Amino acid sequence: MAPGGDFRAALYQRYVSEFKGEANLGGSGEGSFAWWDHKYLPLLDGLERSAPVLEIGCGAGGLLAYLGRRGFSHARGIDISAEQIARARAHDVTAEVADACAFLERNLEAFAAILAVDVLEHFARDELIKLAPLLHAALRPGGRLIVQTANGAGLFPRQVIYGDLTHMTIFTPESLAQLLRPAGFGDFGFYETGPIPIRVRGKIDVALWAGLKAMANVVRSVETGKRQAIWTENFICRAFKR
């Protein structure tokens, strides 16, 4: 089962040419590399550079190119969109068009790490219930899953929830753990996306963001007596195969 056995299939066939657009592909420049150095590289700590790594929904291949630049020599990707894969191969990465569930079923205990960046929100809930155990089964013992997905508890979630017609399920850290824990994942860590402290502008943005989060937590505390740690539009999760 892939995310797209319904109206989504036609949209994915033209995902780049009619939605993403060439100008929005991005994700392979030094600015993206610096962001990934801060956000993703620490989550790959202890992983051998020769370990097999899979990215599902690899898109135009920017993250795979980054992994290659950082020494991960056996990273590969899959995507349901042929247009995306054509552009990924232009980045000289290993990528193929594939149905995620079928691919994972064929590759049991094959990977030390699986990354799913801006992917899970494209699956309906019944599809996710099938996908989660397959992600677990495709990892080696002790393997890690790294997910970035839209944050339904973010400060301004609507534009990401409704900004793509193929978005089917929006998570919070709690609901993502609710999906992954019964599939056999544990040792969860949740992290914000958002600005990174490089150059003067980045340091200012980090400070401003800290202030905005503090104000948001005041509002939430007054309303509900609760606070939360992650307010960014997207969030990152790392979990390990138990």
Secondary structure as UniProt FT lines:
FT   TURN            3..4
FT   HELIX           7..13
FT   HELIX           16..20
FT   HELIX           22..24
FT   HELIX           30..39
FT   HELIX           41..44
FT   TURN            45..46
FT   TURN            49..50
FT   STRAND          53..56
FT   TURN            59..60
FT   HELIX           62..69
FT   TURN            70..71
FT   TURN            73..74
FT   STRAND          75..79
FT   HELIX           82..90
FT   TURN            91..92
FT   STRAND          94..97
FT   HELIX           100..105
FT   TURN            108..109
FT   STRAND          111..117
FT   HELIX           120..122
FT   HELIX           125..138
FT   STRAND          139..151
FT   TURN            152..153
FT   HELIX           158..162
FT   TURN            165..166
FT   HELIX           173..180
FT   HELIX           181..183
FT   STRAND          185..192
FT   HELIX           199..224
FT   STRAND          234..241
//
